[in-house]
């Protein structure tokens, strides 16, 4: 029997980081700070990510391009994989993402790619707690309460899938 279903994305939009909570604002500022270490000589599009872990640690990541495309890595995954390797049992509480093009911060927020969304969701699954996503632009900031809303049909643990 056919069933039509619907998925919605609820988010909060702000006009600047100054409207965020102190914790979210600090994380957004750290994402801008992470832009300084971006290696993006090909696209000239730098992305910075800042993670807040449940233990209070802040992890920064930036995109790393490579002439042997697609051997580079997105800022979000750089930060998430470092956090997983360094603090394997500490849940991620929030992640902020900022970007600039040719050294100028983007007016609008940049959303994570599908691969990064999948890694965020698996990180959330491992940590067993929601991860707030803060996407930062100069003229607009978007906050999603839980990264799981960003990819409604995410790839799940195959072992669990095969048991059914």
C-alpha positions as CSV (number, residue, x, y, z in Angstrom):
1,X,0.0,0.0,0.0
2,X,1.4,3.4,-1.0
3,X,1.8,6.0,1.7
4,X,2.8,9.6,1.0
5,X,5.0,11.0,3.7
6,X,6.5,14.4,4.3
7,X,9.7,15.6,5.9
8,X,10.2,19.2,7.1
9,X,13.2,21.1,8.3
10,X,12.8,23.5,11.2
11,X,15.5,26.0,11.8
12,X,16.0,29.5,13.3
13,X,17.3,32.3,11.2
14,X,19.2,35.3,12.5
15,X,20.5,38.5,10.9
16,X,23.9,38.3,12.6
17,X,26.0,36.3,15.1
18,X,25.2,39.0,17.7
19,X,21.7,37.5,18.1
20,X,23.0,34.1,19.0
21,X,23.5,32.8,22.6
22,X,27.0,33.5,24.0
23,X,28.0,29.9,23.5
24,X,26.8,29.9,19.8
25,X,28.4,33.3,19.1
26,X,31.8,32.1,20.5
27,X,31.6,29.0,18.3
28,X,30.7,31.1,15.2
29,X,33.7,33.3,15.9
30,X,35.9,30.3,16.2
31,X,34.7,29.0,12.8
32,X,35.8,32.3,11.3
33,X,39.2,31.9,13.1
34,X,39.5,28.4,11.6
35,X,39.4,30.0,8.1
36,X,43.0,31.2,8.6
37,X,44.3,27.6,8.2
38,X,42.3,26.8,5.1
39,X,44.4,25.5,2.2
40,X,42.2,26.4,-0.8
41,X,44.5,27.6,-3.6
42,X,42.3,26.2,-6.4
43,X,38.8,27.3,-5.4
44,X,39.8,30.3,-3.3
45,X,36.8,29.2,-1.2
46,X,37.8,28.8,2.4
47,X,35.7,27.0,4.9
48,X,36.2,26.9,8.7
49,X,34.5,24.7,11.2
50,X,34.4,24.8,15.0
51,X,33.2,22.0,17.2
52,X,32.1,22.3,20.8
53,X,32.5,19.0,22.6
54,X,30.4,18.0,25.7
55,X,33.6,18.3,27.8
56,X,34.0,21.9,26.8
57,X,36.9,21.3,24.3
58,X,36.7,23.3,21.1
59,X,38.1,21.7,17.9
60,X,38.8,23.7,14.8
61,X,39.0,22.4,11.2
62,X,39.4,24.0,7.8
63,X,39.1,22.7,4.2
64,X,42.2,21.2,2.7
65,X,42.3,21.1,-1.1
66,X,44.8,19.1,-3.1
67,X,45.9,19.2,-6.7
68,X,45.0,15.5,-7.0
69,X,41.3,16.4,-6.7
70,X,39.2,15.0,-5.0
71,X,41.9,14.1,-2.4
72,X,41.1,17.2,-0.3
73,X,38.8,17.2,2.7
74,X,36.0,19.5,4.0
75,X,36.5,21.6,7.1
76,X,33.6,19.8,8.9
77,X,35.2,16.4,8.4
78,X,38.7,17.6,9.3
79,X,37.3,18.8,12.7
80,X,35.0,15.8,13.3
81,X,37.6,13.2,12.5
82,X,40.2,15.0,14.7
83,X,37.6,15.1,17.5
84,X,36.9,11.4,17.1
85,X,40.5,10.5,17.1
86,X,41.5,12.7,20.1
87,X,38.3,12.5,22.2
88,X,36.7,9.2,21.1
89,X,34.1,9.0,23.9
90,X,33.1,12.6,24.1
91,X,29.9,13.7,22.3
92,X,29.9,16.7,20.0
93,X,27.5,19.3,21.3
94,X,27.5,21.8,18.4
95,X,29.3,22.7,15.1
96,X,29.6,26.1,13.5
97,X,30.6,26.6,9.8
98,X,31.8,29.8,8.2
99,X,33.2,30.5,4.7
100,X,34.9,33.2,2.7
101,X,35.6,33.6,-1.0
102,X,38.8,35.3,-2.1
103,X,39.2,36.4,1.5
104,X,35.8,38.0,1.9
105,X,33.3,36.3,4.3
106,X,30.1,35.1,2.5
107,X,27.0,37.1,3.1
108,X,24.9,33.9,3.4
109,X,25.7,30.7,5.3
110,X,27.2,27.7,3.6
111,X,25.6,24.4,4.2
112,X,27.6,21.2,4.6
113,X,27.9,18.9,1.7
114,X,26.2,15.5,1.7
115,X,29.3,13.6,2.8
116,X,29.8,15.9,5.8
117,X,26.1,15.6,6.7
118,X,26.5,11.8,6.8
119,X,29.6,12.1,9.0
120,X,27.8,14.5,11.3
121,X,24.8,12.1,11.6
122,X,27.1,9.1,12.4
123,X,28.9,11.2,14.9
124,X,25.6,12.1,16.5
125,X,24.6,8.4,16.5
126,X,27.9,7.5,18.3
127,X,27.5,10.3,20.8
128,X,23.8,9.6,21.4
129,X,23.0,13.3,21.7
130,X,21.7,15.9,19.2
131,X,24.3,18.2,17.6
132,X,23.3,21.8,16.9
133,X,24.4,23.1,13.5
134,X,25.3,26.8,13.2
135,X,25.8,28.0,9.6
136,X,27.2,31.5,9.6
137,X,27.1,34.3,7.0
138,X,27.7,38.0,7.4
139,X,24.1,38.9,6.7
140,X,22.3,35.7,7.8
141,X,22.9,32.9,10.3
142,X,20.9,29.6,10.3
143,X,20.7,27.4,13.4
144,X,19.4,23.8,13.1
145,X,18.7,22.2,16.4
146,X,19.9,18.7,15.3
147,X,22.1,17.7,12.4
148,X,19.9,14.6,11.8
149,X,17.3,17.0,10.2
150,X,19.8,17.8,7.5
151,X,19.8,14.4,5.9
152,X,16.5,12.6,6.4
153,X,17.6,9.5,4.4
154,X,21.0,9.0,5.9
155,X,23.1,5.8,5.4
156,X,22.7,3.8,8.6
157,X,24.7,1.0,10.2
158,X,24.6,-1.9,7.7
159,X,24.9,-4.5,10.5
160,X,21.6,-3.3,12.0
161,X,20.0,-3.1,8.5
162,X,21.0,-6.6,7.6
163,X,19.5,-8.1,10.7
164,X,16.0,-7.2,9.6
